[in-house]
């Protein structure tokens, strides 16, 4: 229910896996924070130095893991066995409604009988379900037996955790199918929101009309599964200018392989990000992800997208209308995607790209989520 409504006022809490690096999931949390400005935000780990300023005025409550040495936040993946207990240790007894924003852990919070828990699922845990064997081969080279036992335990924990929320919301039809496959539960699809003001859209339109953008652009959290290395290698090979925006565990490795035409920008604020989008030739989205808010942001700016034709990107990008979809995460195939884009570059229509983005507006997100909340809550 709306905090300003005339129904019974509920005590609401928001929960998010980690507040460490800005990304698409954090943008959803920002909008949830707008809808519930007085709700505290619970999270497993919080680092105000890396997450940016978007949550600095909020009441942030953390798990016991946040009080461990600061280096734990940089290498937080090594805390894997502790995330489940840390999630279950957070106390929500005083709240009537809890909304979790979860890519892995916080859907597993424990609430009292009369507390309504609505879980917005960005993704079922990739590395224990569909990415299990790839994760083993890529990350783990020794002690496989013990790691396999850990992953087996996490699959059991994740399934049990998925049964706890009263309502599951999927961020895409692709995620909805994965929720049904791994959790055996129904979910409703509410696409993530894109936040861009009308005034800024007008400014973008004036600037974009000059055309002849200079650089391709990647905006991503720098994890291995995001395939940013693939985009860098393709631009190295084709001698195309590429700017990479983002932070994450792979930053140093990506910087090592970046050629002369590739610029690593690290984290940038929102204004600089939109400036880079507006000046870009196309956004490159080279991974199979559950949605991809940055694709919508690019369309909002009138910028086409070159994306891997799997996962949530297929629900966003219409081939040869909103951008180019390439079929496989290999160097040869993504390079062909760049070539096809260059041949069709002049045919992408700025206004059609903008119109497509409206399907994923912040107003629609709030409206659909509010309906789900009102239907789920018994006042």
C-alpha positions in Angstrom: 0.0 0.0 0.0 1.1 3.6 -0.6 2.6 5.3 2.4 0.4 8.3 1.8 -2.8 6.4 1.3 -5.8 6.7 3.5 -5.8 3.0 4.4 -4.0 1.6 7.5 -0.4 2.8 7.5 1.9 -0.2 7.3 5.4 -0.5 8.6 7.5 -1.3 5.6 11.1 -2.5 5.2 13.2 -2.9 2.0 15.9 -5.6 1.7 18.7 -5.9 -0.9 21.5 -8.4 -1.2 24.5 -6.1 -1.3 25.0 -2.3 -1.5 28.6 -2.5 -2.8 28.5 -1.5 -6.5 25.8 0.4 -8.5 24.0 -1.7 -11.1 20.6 -2.5 -12.5 19.3 -4.2 -9.3 20.3 -1.1 -7.4 18.2 1.1 -9.7 15.2 -1.0 -8.8 15.9 -0.4 -5.2 16.1 3.3 -5.8 12.6 3.3 -7.1 11.4 1.1 -4.3 12.9 3.7 -2.0 11.0 6.5 -3.7 7.7 4.5 -3.2 8.5 4.0 0.5 10.7 6.9 1.5 10.5 6.1 5.2 11.3 2.4 4.9 14.7 1.3 6.3 16.9 -0.6 3.9 18.4 -3.9 5.1 21.4 -5.4 3.3 24.1 -8.0 3.9 27.1 -5.7 3.1 27.2 -1.9 2.6 30.1 0.3 1.4 29.2 4.0 1.0 32.5 4.6 -0.9 31.7 2.3 -3.8 27.9 2.4 -4.0 27.7 6.1 -4.8 25.5 8.7 -3.2 22.0 7.4 -4.0 21.4 5.8 -0.6 23.5 8.0 1.6 20.5 9.7 3.3 18.6 6.4 3.9 18.5 4.4 7.1 20.8 1.5 6.1 20.8 -1.6 8.4 23.3 -4.3 7.8 24.0 -7.9 8.8 26.8 -8.9 11.1 29.0 -9.4 8.1 29.4 -5.7 7.6 31.3 -5.4 10.9 34.0 -7.8 9.7 37.3 -6.3 8.3 36.9 -3.9 5.4 38.8 -6.2 3.0 35.9 -8.7 3.3 33.8 -6.3 1.2 36.3 -6.3 -1.6 36.5 -10.1 -1.6 33.0 -10.7 -0.5 32.6 -13.8 -2.7 34.8 -15.7 -0.3 32.1 -15.2 2.4 29.7 -17.5 0.4 29.1 -20.0 3.3 28.0 -17.1 5.6 25.5 -15.3 3.4 22.6 -17.7 4.2 23.0 -17.5 8.0 23.5 -13.7 7.7 20.3 -13.3 5.7 18.3 -15.4 8.2 19.7 -13.4 11.2 18.1 -10.1 10.2 15.1 -9.2 12.3 11.8 -8.0 10.7 9.4 -8.6 13.6 8.3 -5.0 13.7 7.2 -4.8 10.1 3.9 -5.4 8.3 5.4 -5.5 4.8 8.8 -6.4 3.6 9.9 -6.1 0.0 13.1 -7.8 -1.0 15.2 -7.1 -4.0 17.1 -10.3 -4.6 19.5 -11.8 -7.0 20.5 -14.5 -4.6 20.0 -14.2 -0.9 17.5 -11.8 0.6 14.4 -13.6 -0.7 15.4 -16.0 2.1 14.7 -13.7 5.0 12.6 -15.1 7.9 9.5 -13.1 8.7 6.7 -13.6 11.3 3.4 -15.1 10.3 1.5 -11.9 9.8 4.3 -10.1 7.9 3.8 -9.9 4.2 6.9 -10.6 2.2 7.0 -9.7 -1.5 10.2 -10.7 -3.3 11.3 -9.0 -6.5 13.6 -11.6 -8.1 16.3 -10.3 -10.4 17.6 -13.9 -10.9 17.7 -17.3 -9.3 21.2 -18.0 -8.1 23.1 -18.5 -11.3 26.2 -20.3 -9.9 24.2 -23.0 -8.1 21.7 -23.7 -10.9 22.2 -23.1 -14.6 25.8 -21.9 -14.3 26.9 -24.6 -11.9 29.3 -26.6 -14.0 30.7 -23.6 -15.8 31.3 -22.0 -12.5 33.2 -25.1 -11.3 35.4 -25.2 -14.4 36.1 -21.5 -14.5 36.6 -20.6 -10.8 37.5 -23.8 -9.0 40.6 -25.9 -10.1 41.2 -27.8 -6.9 39.2 -29.2 -3.9 36.3 -29.9 -6.3 34.7 -32.4 -3.9 34.3 -29.8 -1.1 33.1 -27.1 -3.5 30.5 -29.4 -5.0 29.2 -30.2 -1.5 28.9 -26.5 -0.8 27.0 -25.9 -4.0 24.7 -28.8 -3.3 24.0 -27.3 0.1 23.4 -23.9 -1.5 20.9 -25.4 -4.0 18.9 -26.8 -1.1 19.1 -23.5 0.8 18.1 -21.5 -2.2 15.1 -23.7 -3.0 13.9 -23.5 0.6 14.5 -19.8 0.7 12.4 -19.3 -2.5 9.4 -20.9 -0.7 9.4 -18.2 2.1 8.0 -15.1 0.3 4.3 -14.7 0.0 4.6 -13.3 -3.6 7.3 -13.7 -6.2 7.8 -11.0 -8.9 10.1 -11.7 -11.8 12.0 -9.0 -13.7 11.3 -10.6 -17.1 9.6 -13.5 -18.7 13.1 -15.2 -18.9 13.4 -14.9 -15.2 9.8 -16.1 -14.7 10.7 -19.3 -16.6 13.8 -19.9 -14.5 11.8 -19.3 -11.3 9.3 -21.9 -12.3 12.0 -24.4 -13.3 14.1 -24.2 -10.2 11.7 -23.1 -7.5 8.4 -24.6 -8.9 6.5 -21.4 -8.1 4.4 -19.0 -10.1 5.5 -15.4 -10.4 4.2 -12.2 -12.0 6.4 -10.2 -14.4 7.1 -6.5 -13.6 9.8 -5.1 -15.9 12.4 -3.0 -14.1 12.0 0.8 -14.3 14.1 3.3 -16.2 14.4 6.7 -14.6 15.0 9.6 -17.0 13.4 13.0 -16.7 11.5 14.7 -19.5 13.8 17.7 -19.4 16.8 15.4 -19.8 15.2 13.6 -22.7 14.8 16.9 -24.5 18.5 17.7 -23.9 19.4 14.3 -25.2 17.4 14.8 -28.4 19.1 18.0 -29.2 22.5 16.5 -28.8 21.9 13.2 -30.5 20.7 15.0 -33.6 24.3 15.8 -34.4 24.9 12.0 -34.9 28.3 10.4 -35.8 29.0 9.1 -32.3 32.6 8.2 -31.8 32.6 5.2 -29.5 30.8 2.0 -28.6 29.9 1.7 -25.0 29.7 -1.0 -22.3 28.1 -0.1 -19.0 28.2 -3.1 -16.6 29.1 -4.5 -13.3 32.4 -6.2 -14.1 31.8 -9.8 -13.3 33.0 -12.7 -15.5 29.5 -13.8 -16.6 28.9 -10.3 -18.0 31.3 -11.1 -20.9 32.8 -7.7 -21.1 36.1 -9.3 -22.1 34.4 -10.5 -25.3 33.4 -6.9 -26.2 37.0 -5.7 -25.5 38.6 -8.5 -27.6 36.2 -7.8 -30.5 37.0 -4.1 -30.5 40.7 -4.9 -30.2 40.4 -7.1 -33.3 38.3 -4.7 -35.3 40.1 -1.6 -34.1 36.9 0.0 -33.0 36.7 2.6 -30.2 35.1 1.2 -27.0 34.5 2.8 -23.6 33.9 0.5 -20.6 32.1 1.9 -17.6 31.8 -0.1 -14.4 33.5 -1.6 -11.4 33.8 -5.1 -10.1 36.1 -8.1 -9.5 37.2 -8.3 -13.2 38.3 -4.6 -13.5 42.1 -5.3 -13.3 41.9 -8.3 -15.7 39.9 -6.3 -18.2 42.3 -3.4 -18.0 45.2 -5.7 -18.9 43.6 -7.0 -22.1 42.3 -3.6 -23.2 43.9 -2.4 -26.5 44.7 1.1 -27.7 41.1 1.7 -28.8 39.6 0.7 -25.5 39.1 3.1 -22.6 38.4 1.8 -19.1 36.4 4.5 -17.2 35.6 2.7 -13.9 32.6 4.0 -12.0 31.0 7.3 -13.1 28.1 9.2 -11.7 24.7 9.3 -13.4 25.2 12.6 -15.2 28.5 11.4 -16.7 26.9 8.1 -17.6 24.1 9.7 -19.6 26.6 12.0 -21.2 28.6 9.0 -22.4 25.4 7.2 -23.6 24.4 10.3 -25.5 27.8 10.5 -27.2 28.1 6.7 -28.0 27.6 5.0 -31.2 25.8 2.0 -29.7 25.6 0.2 -26.4 27.2 -3.2 -26.3 25.4 -5.8 -24.1 27.4 -9.1 -24.5 26.0 -11.3 -21.8 23.0 -13.6 -21.2 21.3 -11.7 -18.4 17.9 -11.8 -16.8 17.0 -8.4 -18.0 19.4 -5.5 -18.7 18.2 -2.1 -17.5 21.1 -0.4 -19.3 19.6 -1.5 -22.6 16.4 0.5 -21.8 18.5 3.4 -20.8 20.3 3.3 -24.1 17.0 3.3 -26.0 15.7 6.2 -23.8 18.7 8.1 -25.1 18.0 7.2 -28.7 21.0 4.8 -28.8 20.7 1.3 -30.5 22.0 -1.8 -28.8 24.3 -4.6 -29.9 23.3 -7.5 -27.6 23.6 -11.2 -27.2 20.3 -12.7 -28.4 19.6 -14.6 -25.2 17.9 -13.9 -21.9 16.1 -10.7 -21.1 17.7 -8.8 -24.1 15.4 -10.7 -26.4 12.4 -9.1 -24.7 13.8 -5.6 -25.1 15.6 -5.5 -28.5 13.7 -6.0 -31.7 16.2 -7.2 -34.3 17.2 -4.5 -36.8 14.7 -2.1 -35.2 16.2 -1.4 -31.8 19.6 -2.8 -32.5 21.5 -6.0 -33.5 21.2 -9.4 -31.8 24.1 -11.8 -32.2 23.7 -15.5 -31.6 26.6 -16.8 -29.5 29.1 -15.4 -26.9 32.1 -16.0 -29.2 34.6 -13.6 -30.7 33.7 -14.4 -34.3 30.0 -14.0 -33.7 30.1 -10.8 -31.8 32.5 -9.4 -34.4 30.0 -10.2 -37.0 27.4 -8.4 -34.9 29.6 -5.2 -35.0 29.9 -5.5 -38.7 26.2 -5.9 -39.3 25.5 -2.9 -37.0 27.9 -0.7 -39.0 26.2 -1.6 -42.2 22.7 -0.7 -40.8 23.8 2.2 -38.5 22.1 5.0 -40.5 18.7 3.2 -40.5 18.0 3.2 -36.8 15.3 5.7 -35.9 15.8 7.9 -32.8 12.1 8.3 -32.1 11.3 4.6 -32.5 14.0 3.8 -30.0 12.6 6.3 -27.5 9.1 4.9 -28.0 10.3 1.4 -27.3 11.8 2.5 -24.0 8.5 3.9 -22.8 7.2 0.3 -22.3 9.7 0.1 -19.4 9.0 3.4 -17.7 9.3 4.1 -14.0 5.6 5.0 -13.9 4.5 1.7 -15.2 6.8 -0.2 -12.8 5.3 1.7 -9.8 1.7 1.2 -11.0 2.1 -2.6 -11.5 4.0 -3.1 -8.3 1.4 -1.1 -6.3 -1.4 -3.3 -7.7 0.4 -6.4 -6.6 1.0 -4.9 -3.1 -2.7 -3.8 -2.8 -3.9 -7.3 -3.9 -1.5 -9.1 -1.5 -2.0 -7.1 1.7 -5.0 -7.8 3.9 -5.7 -4.6 5.7 
